C-alpha cells in the first residue's frame, strides 16, 4: 500500500466532565476515507511513542487518527484523581462525538493497554464504529489493582494516594478502585458484534498473554489474533509499532466504508 505524507493538527474538545481535552489529529493532506480514535495506556498521553507511531502510520494509509489525552493527563484539563475506567470510556465517547461533528464519525476504534479495554467498553456507545482493535489490553480492568498493589491500602484508608506508574507519579482515588471492581468487560466483548483484532505479545510482562486469550474466547466472529513476538508492552521499538499499524490498516480495510489505496 502506498503511503502518503502525514500532517498533524492540534484539536480540543470537552470531555465527560466538561474539562477541555487535548488531542492531535494525524491525517494525510488529501481527504481521509475513514477516521479512527486511539486510546492510550494507563497514565500515558497522546504523545506516547506507540500512539504517535501507530497514528501516523495509519494516517499515511488514509485513516485519519484522533489520539487524545484522557481527563487530567498530558495537556488535557480536569483532575486525574477523580477519574476512573468509566470516565475514560465517557471521554472516548466524547472524542467520537467531536469527530462526528467536526469531520466524520470514527469507523475504527484502537486502544492500547487499559485504553484497549476502554474501546471495548465504549464501542456500544459509538454506533458508527465498524471495527475494533486492541493492543496489549487486559481482559478485566481490575487487573489495574496489580499495578497499584503497594498503594491499595492507603487509597482505601485515605481516599487517595500518590502512585508511581512507570516514570511518573499520579494521584489515584478510591473511586477508581471501586469502579474497576464493578466492570464486566468480557460481557461487553461477547456483546460487541463488531470485527475485533487482538494484538498481544507473548513477552508482555505488564499484561500477560492470558488476557488476550480471554478476550479472544469471549468475542464472537469475525475475530483475529496477531502475536507481537519480541515486543514489549509499550511497543517501545519503532519496528513493532509500524508492524501493528501496517497489519491493522490491511485488516481494517475489509470492514471500513472504502478500500485503502
Protein Blocks (a to p, Z undefined) as FASTA:
>chain_A
ZZddddddddddddfkopacdddddddfbdcfbdcdddddehiafkbmklmmmmmmmmmn
opacdddddehiajbgcjfklgcfklmmmmmmmmmmmmmmmmcccfbdcdehjlmmmmmm
mmmmmmklmbdcdehiafbfklmmmmmmmmmmmmmmnopacddehjbccdddfklmmmmm
mpcfklmmmmnopacdddddfklmkbcfklmmmmmmmpccdddddddehiafkomafklm
mmmmmmmmmmmmmmmmbdcZZ
